[in-house]
Amino acid sequence: MEQNEPLFYEEQYFRQWWIFILLAGMCGTGVYGVITQVFMGETFGDKPMGDVGLIIFSVCIIALTIFFYMQKMITKIDERGIYIKFRPYHKKWRLYEWQRIAHCELKKYNPTFEFGGWGIRPGVNSVSGNSGLLLHFKSGKPKLMIGTRKTEEMQQVLQTLNQL
């Protein structure tokens, strides 16, 4: 798909502090358990799991933390439409062409109550915050909310393109 130079570009990452505090605590507990039980020979916990299970648990939690850290949502806007790529889930750009959009609006929303949280969900692509671009499609297809942290910049670009 040939793309023009974007008029708007944004990369968003999952960087909610509470997610990483939770994952760091689990990683720390797993690593401490492996050091204590596997290398020092002391059982870890009241009902310790086997050494292999403890190592597998720790590796999985570390991998999950890295996976969360690497996820990102990229949004681009140009004369043709709005492009979204949510890595690592989307290999190709998702293009929402202007000719298929009835109208769009920038608005505040509640990710938890309206969509069940952040991420890729039915009707939403969002990573953080509570601002987004709501797309209404001419086909009657369900609306799509695209989260943004650059509301003012997006608004200027959409006004320039006569899409707001």
Number of C-alpha atoms within 10 A of each C-alpha: 6 3 12 10 10 16 16 17 15 15 15 17 17 18 14 11 9 9 13 16 11 12 18 15 13 17 22 15 14 22 19 14 23 24 15 14 20 17 10 10 11 13 16 20 9 6 7 13 15 13 17 11 12 19 19 14 18 21 15 14 20 18 13 14 18 12 11 15 13 12 17 20 24 16 22 20 24 19 16 15 18 20 19 19 19 23 14 11 11 11 9 12 15 13 15 16 15 19 11 13 19 13 14 18 15 20 13 14 17 13 21 10 8 10 18 12 16 18 19 15 13 12 15 22 23 27 25 19 15 16 20 25 20 20 23 18 19 13 9 9 10 12 15 18 25 21 28 25 17 14 15 11 14 21 17 14 18 20 10 12 16 8 15 13
